[in-house]
Amino acid sequence: MKKSLLLSLILCGLAGCATRQTSAGAPTSFYSDSSLLQRMLVAEDARGTGAEGIAPLLEGQKSNDSTLKFVANRALLRLKWAPTPPATPATNRPPRAPAERVFTGPCARLVSRAHDSDLRVVLAAADSLSSCSDDGTTLLRLAADANDNVRADAIAALSRGGQHKYDSVYIAALSAHGYQVVLAAANALKGSTSSGAVPALLNALDRLTAERRENSRDERVAILARLGETETIVDASRLKRNVSDYDSTVAMKAAELVSSWTVSKYSATPHPLPIRAEPLAQIFGTRNMQLRITMAPLSGGGVILINLFTTEAPATIARITRLARAHYYDGLSFHRYVPNFVIQGGSPGANEQVGDAQFMRDELGGHSHLRGTVGISTRGHDTGDAQFFVNLVDNKRLDHDYTVFGEVVTGMSVVDKIRAGDVMARVEVVGGTIQK
């Protein structure tokens, strides 16, 4: 039995089936108490840790309104449900970098391509750096490149094999603006004994922490890992503030590290960033809302129209539509193309490490990752940063691991022609009728 059908049957048993269901399992009738629905969706968005806890969900569960009862039961199932991700190759899951290599030959050939006016050429050149092997001269030049993607891949290529003769380059890169550069530098410093590494790592950690962006988690965890390896005496007070970090993962790692450096035992006491208020009930009650992507003429042009699953992923759609209305996506690219898998885009840095500042929670529902469906790219559970991908084929192995928030209804022929570096000229929200 398909999981989506099983979930619908479970909910039907819990909530009753008096109203007709959509293909995703949500009732088509409107709800009787929009204020309760809003409280329920906010409680779900906070994963039961908000001011009201799960009280609104329990209230909705007792409601006589079948829609409210449906949403309450679905939310409670989601809060308790933590499926084991399917065992699939890491290279075949978003948002990993594609495995294919475009250019071969001496590294020097990549320098001009890394500065090409066409983003597609730049991304291909950056990707090719991982297979580059020369005397280091060209890679050193590219490790100081103005393009952060090129710079990060050059650093990764320099550090291959664990050699540390270029540690000064990696230490300097820790002050870079691009998160992908900081991550590459922190990884390259693994096992380093350079005296300049610890101060630079601490400064980078302080700087990223002060930015209060949840999507700096990978970089800050890598920095903490390097600090944990050092035999240099470190001022533990520099890390004590991170014991109460806004990111629970960083707070836990910091507490472990400070405890190992002192005689005291520290426990993580994270203080999460406030959840932005979103009109979740209004999104849930809206029908026929669509996202329209107009590709740039130099990227082939064409329009992609996406139906949004407002009852299935209201929190996701609230974020995506808010950003689209603020023109966040206009001019951004699809920076990743993997044949017979996905295209992925929506990063201001044209890479997986740079996205919207605050993480999005997963909304794992009944929709399967079929060809044409649109999902949220993550780097772990509840780590979406508003980058999205379009399934080029049926990718059911991604089910219950990545949010599906829409489906292409017009323009799959446009999607099929997109390659890494193709640009979205405009992303707009169109349509939408609020039920009454």
C-alpha positions as a Python dict, from the first residue, in 0.01 Angstrom:
ca = {
    (1, 'M'): (0, 0, 0),
    (2, 'K'): (134, 344, -89),
    (3, 'K'): (233, 558, 209),
    (4, 'S'): (16, 848, 88),
    (5, 'L'): (-289, 623, 79),
    (6, 'L'): (-204, 471, 416),
    (7, 'L'): (-169, 818, 568),
    (8, 'S'): (-504, 924, 423),
    (9, 'L'): (-672, 614, 566),
    (10, 'I'): (-522, 676, 910),
    (11, 'L'): (-640, 1037, 906),
    (12, 'C'): (-977, 932, 779),
    (13, 'G'): (-1014, 698, 1073),
    (14, 'L'): (-909, 967, 1317),
    (15, 'A'): (-1099, 1260, 1172),
    (16, 'G'): (-1391, 1103, 992),
    (17, 'C'): (-1462, 1110, 617),
    (18, 'A'): (-1777, 1317, 602),
    (19, 'T'): (-1625, 1565, 359),
    (20, 'R'): (-1482, 1489, 16),
    (21, 'Q'): (-1100, 1463, 10),
    (22, 'T'): (-855, 1603, -241),
    (23, 'S'): (-583, 1387, -394),
    (24, 'A'): (-350, 1502, -116),
    (25, 'G'): (-598, 1403, 154),
    (26, 'A'): (-713, 1751, 261),
    (27, 'P'): (-1089, 1822, 286),
    (28, 'T'): (-1233, 2054, 23),
    (29, 'S'): (-1489, 2212, 259),
    (30, 'F'): (-1398, 2539, 432),
    (31, 'Y'): (-1327, 2552, 806),
    (32, 'S'): (-1548, 2708, 1071),
    (33, 'D'): (-1286, 2879, 1290),
    (34, 'S'): (-1004, 3056, 1104),
    (35, 'S'): (-846, 3185, 1427),
    (36, 'L'): (-812, 2831, 1562),
    (37, 'L'): (-671, 2713, 1228),
    (38, 'Q'): (-411, 2991, 1236),
    (39, 'R'): (-311, 2894, 1593),
    (40, 'M'): (-288, 2529, 1490),
    (41, 'L'): (-68, 2601, 1189),
    (42, 'V'): (157, 2828, 1398),
    (43, 'A'): (188, 2552, 1660),
    (44, 'E'): (281, 2304, 1388),
    (45, 'D'): (528, 2550, 1236),
    (46, 'A'): (698, 2579, 1579),
    (47, 'R'): (695, 2198, 1605),
    (48, 'G'): (505, 2219, 1931),
    (49, 'T'): (764, 2440, 2103),
    (50, 'G'): (583, 2774, 2066),
    (51, 'A'): (403, 2977, 2329),
    (52, 'E'): (97, 2749, 2321),
    (53, 'G'): (282, 2423, 2271),
    (54, 'I'): (52, 2167, 2108),
    (55, 'A'): (-261, 2296, 2287),
    (56, 'P'): (-419, 2437, 1965),
    (57, 'L'): (-366, 2099, 1795),
    (58, 'L'): (-537, 1914, 2078),
    (59, 'E'): (-819, 2169, 2063),
    (60, 'G'): (-855, 2118, 1690),
    (61, 'Q'): (-852, 1741, 1735),
    (62, 'K'): (-1167, 1769, 1948),
    (63, 'S'): (-1341, 2001, 1702),
    (64, 'N'): (-1657, 1896, 1522),
    (65, 'D'): (-1522, 2064, 1207),
    (66, 'S'): (-1375, 1790, 988),
    (67, 'T'): (-1115, 2024, 831),
    (68, 'L'): (-984, 2144, 1167),
    (69, 'K'): (-975, 1787, 1293),
    (70, 'F'): (-789, 1677, 978),
    (71, 'V'): (-523, 1948, 1014),
    (72, 'A'): (-479, 1876, 1386),
    (73, 'N'): (-431, 1503, 1334),
    (74, 'R'): (-197, 1557, 1040),
    (75, 'A'): (14, 1798, 1246),
    (76, 'L'): (34, 1561, 1543),
    (77, 'L'): (141, 1280, 1313),
    (78, 'R'): (407, 1503, 1158),
    (79, 'L'): (544, 1608, 1496),
    (80, 'K'): (585, 1249, 1607),
    (81, 'W'): (691, 1104, 1273),
    (82, 'A'): (1068, 1093, 1199),
    (83, 'P'): (1119, 849, 909),
    (84, 'T'): (1461, 705, 835),
    (85, 'P'): (1592, 859, 511),
    (86, 'P'): (1611, 605, 228),
    (87, 'A'): (1959, 470, 165),
    (88, 'T'): (2041, 628, -170),
    (89, 'P'): (2373, 747, -312),
    (90, 'A'): (2467, 1090, -180),
    (91, 'T'): (2542, 1210, -530),
    (92, 'N'): (2183, 1140, -632),
    (93, 'R'): (2012, 1351, -369),
    (94, 'P'): (1955, 1726, -373),
    (95, 'P'): (2135, 1949, -315),
    (96, 'R'): (2468, 1776, -374),
    (97, 'A'): (2690, 1902, -656),
    (98, 'P'): (2655, 1713, -984),
    (99, 'A'): (2908, 1441, -1050),
    (100, 'E'): (2961, 1516, -1417),
    (101, 'R'): (3274, 1704, -1530),
    (102, 'V'): (3259, 1935, -1829),
    (103, 'F'): (3621, 2032, -1897),
    (104, 'T'): (3942, 1830, -1892),
    (105, 'G'): (4307, 1919, -1942),
    (106, 'P'): (4550, 2159, -1772),
    (107, 'C'): (4414, 2378, -1493),
    (108, 'A'): (4525, 2690, -1677),
    (109, 'R'): (4244, 2639, -1927),
    (110, 'L'): (3994, 2709, -1651),
    (111, 'V'): (4113, 3058, -1561),
    (112, 'S'): (3945, 3237, -1851),
    (113, 'R'): (3634, 3023, -1818),
    (114, 'A'): (3606, 3114, -1449),
    (115, 'H'): (3565, 3478, -1560),
    (116, 'D'): (3329, 3419, -1851),
    (117, 'S'): (3025, 3645, -1880),
    (118, 'D'): (2801, 3338, -1908),
    (119, 'L'): (2717, 3193, -1566),
    (120, 'R'): (2680, 2850, -1723),
    (121, 'V'): (3048, 2853, -1823),
    (122, 'V'): (3157, 2979, -1480),
    (123, 'L'): (2969, 2703, -1295),
    (124, 'A'): (3109, 2438, -1527),
    (125, 'A'): (3463, 2571, -1477),
    (126, 'A'): (3422, 2575, -1098),
    (127, 'D'): (3290, 2220, -1102),
    (128, 'S'): (3587, 2105, -1312),
    (129, 'L'): (3837, 2229, -1054),
    (130, 'S'): (3785, 1921, -839),
    (131, 'S'): (3951, 1709, -1108),
    (132, 'C'): (4232, 1959, -1163),
    (133, 'S'): (4589, 1859, -1080),
    (134, 'D'): (4887, 2078, -1165),
    (135, 'D'): (5171, 2237, -967),
    (136, 'G'): (4932, 2455, -770),
    (137, 'T'): (5012, 2785, -941),
    (138, 'T'): (4680, 2811, -1122),
    (139, 'L'): (4482, 2684, -825),
    (140, 'L'): (4645, 2942, -598),
    (141, 'R'): (4537, 3212, -840),
    (142, 'L'): (4181, 3080, -846),
    (143, 'A'): (4176, 3041, -465),
    (144, 'A'): (4174, 3422, -449),
    (145, 'D'): (3916, 3460, -728),
    (146, 'A'): (3633, 3711, -700),
    (147, 'N'): (3378, 3437, -771),
    (148, 'D'): (3310, 3251, -446),
    (149, 'N'): (3215, 2926, -621),
    (150, 'V'): (3544, 2922, -812),
    (151, 'R'): (3734, 3016, -497),
    (152, 'A'): (3575, 2741, -287),
    (153, 'D'): (3639, 2469, -545),
    (154, 'A'): (3999, 2583, -594),
    (155, 'I'): (4060, 2560, -218),
    (156, 'A'): (3908, 2213, -211),
    (157, 'A'): (4136, 2107, -498),
    (158, 'L'): (4444, 2256, -329),
    (159, 'S'): (4375, 2071, -6),
    (160, 'R'): (4322, 1733, -170),
    (161, 'G'): (4540, 1473, -1),
    (162, 'G'): (4553, 1653, 333),
    (163, 'Q'): (4861, 1861, 255),
    (164, 'H'): (4906, 2181, 459),
    (165, 'K'): (5162, 2383, 267),
    (166, 'Y'): (4884, 2622, 166),
    (167, 'D'): (4739, 2673, 516),
    (168, 'S'): (4794, 3048, 493),
    (169, 'V'): (4557, 3053, 195),
    (170, 'Y'): (4291, 2864, 388),
    (171, 'I'): (4332, 3086, 694),
    (172, 'A'): (4285, 3398, 482),
    (173, 'A'): (3975, 3244, 321),
    (174, 'L'): (3803, 3212, 662),
    (175, 'S'): (3726, 3584, 639),
    (176, 'A'): (3545, 3545, 305),
    (177, 'H'): (3187, 3661, 264),
    (178, 'G'): (3076, 3347, 79),
    (179, 'Y'): (2975, 3067, 312),
    (180, 'Q'): (3096, 2805, 65),
    (181, 'V'): (3447, 2956, 82),
    (182, 'V'): (3448, 2949, 463),
    (183, 'L'): (3333, 2588, 462),
    (184, 'A'): (3601, 2485, 211),
    (185, 'A'): (3867, 2664, 414),
    (186, 'A'): (3757, 2508, 743),
    (187, 'N'): (3758, 2162, 586),
    (188, 'A'): (4102, 2225, 432),
    (189, 'L'): (4244, 2309, 776),
    (190, 'K'): (4164, 1965, 915),
    (191, 'G'): (4474, 1843, 1097),
    (192, 'S'): (4653, 2178, 1062),
    (193, 'T'): (4915, 2278, 1323),
    (194, 'S'): (4947, 2634, 1197),
    (195, 'S'): (4964, 2890, 1479),
    (196, 'G'): (4738, 3126, 1288),
    (197, 'A'): (4453, 2878, 1246),
    (198, 'V'): (4290, 2904, 1590),
    (199, 'P'): (4257, 3286, 1602),
    (200, 'A'): (4120, 3291, 1247),
    (201, 'L'): (3872, 3012, 1325),
    (202, 'L'): (3748, 3192, 1636),
    (203, 'N'): (3712, 3520, 1447),
    (204, 'A'): (3520, 3347, 1168),
    (205, 'L'): (3291, 3180, 1422),
    (206, 'D'): (3220, 3511, 1596),
    (207, 'R'): (3148, 3683, 1266),
    (208, 'L'): (2910, 3416, 1136),
    (209, 'T'): (2734, 3390, 1473),
    (210, 'A'): (2676, 3765, 1478),
    (211, 'E'): (2503, 3744, 1140),
    (212, 'R'): (2231, 3529, 1301),
    (213, 'R'): (2169, 3324, 989),
    (214, 'E'): (2062, 2966, 1050),
    (215, 'N'): (2199, 2854, 716),
    (216, 'S'): (2555, 2912, 843),
    (217, 'R'): (2523, 2590, 1043),
    (218, 'D'): (2751, 2376, 823),
    (219, 'E'): (3026, 2637, 832),
    (220, 'R'): (3010, 2693, 1207),
    (221, 'V'): (3000, 2320, 1284),
    (222, 'A'): (3308, 2271, 1064),
    (223, 'I'): (3486, 2553, 1251),
    (224, 'L'): (3401, 2394, 1587),
    (225, 'A'): (3532, 2062, 1459),
    (226, 'R'): (3866, 2224, 1372),
    (227, 'L'): (3884, 2393, 1713),
    (228, 'G'): (3821, 2056, 1875),
    (229, 'E'): (4127, 1912, 1701),
    (230, 'T'): (4375, 2176, 1813),
    (231, 'E'): (4630, 2123, 2086),
    (232, 'T'): (4664, 2499, 2129),
    (233, 'I'): (4531, 2647, 2453),
    (234, 'V'): (4205, 2820, 2363),
    (235, 'D'): (4019, 3079, 2567),
    (236, 'A'): (3700, 2888, 2646),
    (237, 'S'): (3514, 3213, 2716),
    (238, 'R'): (3515, 3280, 2341),
    (239, 'L'): (3285, 2979, 2296),
    (240, 'K'): (3063, 3007, 2602),
    (241, 'R'): (2823, 3237, 2420),
    (242, 'N'): (2766, 2963, 2163),
    (243, 'V'): (2647, 2725, 2435),
    (244, 'S'): (2328, 2935, 2420),
    (245, 'D'): (2337, 2970, 2043),
    (246, 'Y'): (2024, 3021, 1833),
    (247, 'D'): (2108, 2695, 1652),
    (248, 'S'): (2064, 2388, 1871),
    (249, 'T'): (2323, 2188, 1673),
    (250, 'V'): (2588, 2458, 1719),
    (251, 'A'): (2494, 2498, 2086),
    (252, 'M'): (2541, 2125, 2148),
    (253, 'K'): (2878, 2115, 1971),
    (254, 'A'): (2995, 2425, 2161),
    (255, 'A'): (2888, 2281, 2495),
    (256, 'E'): (3080, 1961, 2426),
    (257, 'L'): (3390, 2158, 2332),
    (258, 'V'): (3383, 2398, 2628),
    (259, 'S'): (3325, 2106, 2866),
    (260, 'S'): (3633, 1931, 2727),
    (261, 'W'): (3844, 2243, 2784),
    (262, 'T'): (3729, 2319, 3139),
    (263, 'V'): (3661, 2133, 3463),
    (264, 'S'): (3294, 2226, 3446),
    (265, 'K'): (3020, 2041, 3261),
    (266, 'Y'): (2824, 2258, 3021),
    (267, 'S'): (2489, 2170, 2868),
    (268, 'A'): (2348, 2329, 2556),
    (269, 'T'): (2081, 2592, 2626),
    (270, 'P'): (1981, 2709, 2278),
    (271, 'H'): (1773, 3023, 2226),
    (272, 'P'): (1607, 2978, 1885),
    (273, 'L'): (1541, 3274, 1660),
    (274, 'P'): (1179, 3389, 1667),
    (275, 'I'): (955, 3233, 1406),
    (276, 'R'): (835, 3493, 1159),
    (277, 'A'): (460, 3543, 1163),
    (278, 'E'): (310, 3416, 837),
    (279, 'P'): (-57, 3414, 721),
    (280, 'L'): (-73, 3035, 735),
    (281, 'A'): (-452, 3007, 766),
    (282, 'Q'): (-497, 3239, 468),
    (283, 'I'): (-251, 3032, 262),
    (284, 'F'): (-425, 2710, 367),
    (285, 'G'): (-762, 2850, 260),
    (286, 'T'): (-641, 2978, -77),
    (287, 'R'): (-710, 2779, -392),
    (288, 'N'): (-565, 2800, -745),
    (289, 'M'): (-250, 2985, -636),
    (290, 'Q'): (38, 2945, -880),
    (291, 'L'): (404, 3035, -917),
    (292, 'R'): (507, 3163, -1261),
    (293, 'I'): (875, 3146, -1358),
    (294, 'T'): (980, 3338, -1670),
    (295, 'M'): (1322, 3234, -1795),
    (296, 'A'): (1564, 3496, -1927),
    (297, 'P'): (1588, 3524, -2308),
    (298, 'L'): (1957, 3427, -2306),
    (299, 'S'): (1860, 3113, -2114),
    (300, 'G'): (1610, 3010, -2377),
    (301, 'G'): (1310, 3204, -2250),
    (302, 'G'): (978, 3036, -2183),
    (303, 'V'): (737, 3024, -1891),
    (304, 'I'): (696, 2759, -1620),
    (305, 'L'): (366, 2756, -1433),
    (306, 'I'): (351, 2571, -1100),
    (307, 'N'): (35, 2482, -909),
    (308, 'L'): (92, 2529, -534),
    (309, 'F'): (-30, 2270, -281),
    (310, 'T'): (-160, 2520, -27),
    (311, 'T'): (-330, 2270, 205),
    (312, 'E'): (-32, 2037, 207),
    (313, 'A'): (256, 2281, 261),
    (314, 'P'): (120, 2618, 382),
    (315, 'A'): (435, 2718, 574),
    (316, 'T'): (658, 2640, 276),
    (317, 'I'): (434, 2829, 36),
    (318, 'A'): (409, 3125, 274),
    (319, 'R'): (790, 3159, 260),
    (320, 'I'): (821, 3101, -115),
    (321, 'T'): (543, 3343, -207),
    (322, 'R'): (667, 3611, 35),
    (323, 'L'): (1013, 3594, -121),
    (324, 'A'): (873, 3590, -473),
    (325, 'R'): (664, 3901, -406),
    (326, 'A'): (977, 4071, -272),
    (327, 'H'): (1154, 3984, -606),
    (328, 'Y'): (1407, 3768, -418),
    (329, 'Y'): (1421, 3510, -699),
    (330, 'D'): (1432, 3754, -991),
    (331, 'G'): (1765, 3716, -1169),
    (332, 'L'): (1874, 3405, -977),
    (333, 'S'): (1975, 3089, -1157),
    (334, 'F'): (1917, 2718, -1171),
    (335, 'H'): (2271, 2643, -1060),
    (336, 'R'): (2239, 2266, -1074),
    (337, 'Y'): (2137, 2022, -1346),
    (338, 'V'): (2161, 1644, -1310),
    (339, 'P'): (2030, 1452, -1614),
    (340, 'N'): (1741, 1220, -1535),
    (341, 'F'): (1718, 1358, -1183),
    (342, 'V'): (1658, 1726, -1096),
    (343, 'I'): (1727, 2090, -1171),
    (344, 'Q'): (1783, 2310, -864),
    (345, 'G'): (1786, 2685, -818),
    (346, 'G'): (1699, 2985, -605),
    (347, 'S'): (2038, 3056, -444),
    (348, 'P'): (2174, 3414, -444),
    (349, 'G'): (2520, 3258, -453),
    (350, 'A'): (2439, 2999, -721),
    (351, 'N'): (2536, 2714, -487),
    (352, 'E'): (2388, 2497, -215),
    (353, 'Q'): (2537, 2688, 82),
    (354, 'V'): (2380, 3029, 20),
    (355, 'G'): (2006, 3080, 56),
    (356, 'D'): (1747, 3256, 269),
    (357, 'A'): (1874, 3317, 624),
    (358, 'Q'): (1628, 3116, 831),
    (359, 'F'): (1564, 2744, 797),
    (360, 'M'): (1225, 2610, 688),
    (361, 'R'): (1062, 2312, 851),
    (362, 'D'): (981, 2009, 641),
    (363, 'E'): (617, 1949, 546),
    (364, 'L'): (618, 1586, 446),
    (365, 'G'): (279, 1494, 308),
    (366, 'G'): (105, 1264, 68),
    (367, 'H'): (247, 1392, -261),
    (368, 'S'): (512, 1176, -423),
    (369, 'H'): (820, 1310, -604),
    (370, 'L'): (693, 1244, -954),
    (371, 'R'): (817, 1408, -1273),
    (372, 'G'): (724, 1776, -1265),
    (373, 'T'): (674, 1807, -890),
    (374, 'V'): (864, 2082, -711),
    (375, 'G'): (1043, 2027, -380),
    (376, 'I'): (1253, 2213, -122),
    (377, 'S'): (1626, 2142, -118),
    (378, 'T'): (1774, 2070, 226),
    (379, 'R'): (2103, 1974, 390),
    (380, 'G'): (1934, 1766, 659),
    (381, 'H'): (1601, 1756, 842),
    (382, 'D'): (1431, 2100, 864),
    (383, 'T'): (1717, 2285, 690),
    (384, 'G'): (1552, 2423, 376),
    (385, 'D'): (1662, 2776, 288),
    (386, 'A'): (1411, 2845, 8),
    (387, 'Q'): (1611, 2678, -268),
    (388, 'F'): (1388, 2448, -472),
    (389, 'F'): (1421, 2169, -724),
    (390, 'V'): (1207, 2028, -1004),
    (391, 'N'): (1199, 1652, -1055),
    (392, 'L'): (1289, 1565, -1413),
    (393, 'V'): (1178, 1203, -1365),
    (394, 'D'): (988, 1009, -1100),
    (395, 'N'): (1212, 1019, -789),
    (396, 'K'): (1004, 827, -537),
    (397, 'R'): (1312, 751, -328),
    (398, 'L'): (1291, 1115, -216),
    (399, 'D'): (940, 1067, -74),
    (400, 'H'): (898, 1160, 294),
    (401, 'D'): (1242, 1318, 298),
    (402, 'Y'): (1187, 1642, 103),
    (403, 'T'): (883, 1871, 99),
    (404, 'V'): (674, 1868, -219),
    (405, 'F'): (496, 2204, -246),
    (406, 'G'): (384, 2222, -608),
    (407, 'E'): (368, 2071, -954),
    (408, 'V'): (448, 2206, -1299),
    (409, 'V'): (128, 2226, -1504),
    (410, 'T'): (264, 2425, -1797),
    (411, 'G'): (619, 2447, -1929),
    (412, 'M'): (779, 2106, -1867),
    (413, 'S'): (931, 2143, -2214),
    (414, 'V'): (1101, 2457, -2079),
    (415, 'V'): (1216, 2270, -1767),
    (416, 'D'): (1367, 1992, -1978),
    (417, 'K'): (1589, 2242, -2162),
    (418, 'I'): (1729, 2412, -1850),
    (419, 'R'): (2099, 2362, -1774),
    (420, 'A'): (2321, 2478, -1487),
    (421, 'G'): (2356, 2856, -1502),
    (422, 'D'): (2028, 2932, -1676),
    (423, 'V'): (1865, 3241, -1524),
    (424, 'M'): (1512, 3310, -1399),
    (425, 'A'): (1420, 3660, -1517),
    (426, 'R'): (1106, 3681, -1301),
    (427, 'V'): (930, 3465, -1042),
    (428, 'E'): (575, 3578, -969),
    (429, 'V'): (276, 3466, -764),
    (430, 'V'): (-40, 3454, -975),
    (431, 'G'): (-401, 3356, -911),
    (432, 'G'): (-536, 3251, -578),
    (433, 'T'): (-891, 3260, -446),
    (434, 'I'): (-964, 3258, -73),
    (435, 'Q'): (-1247, 3025, 22),
    (436, 'K'): (-1545, 3177, 199),
}
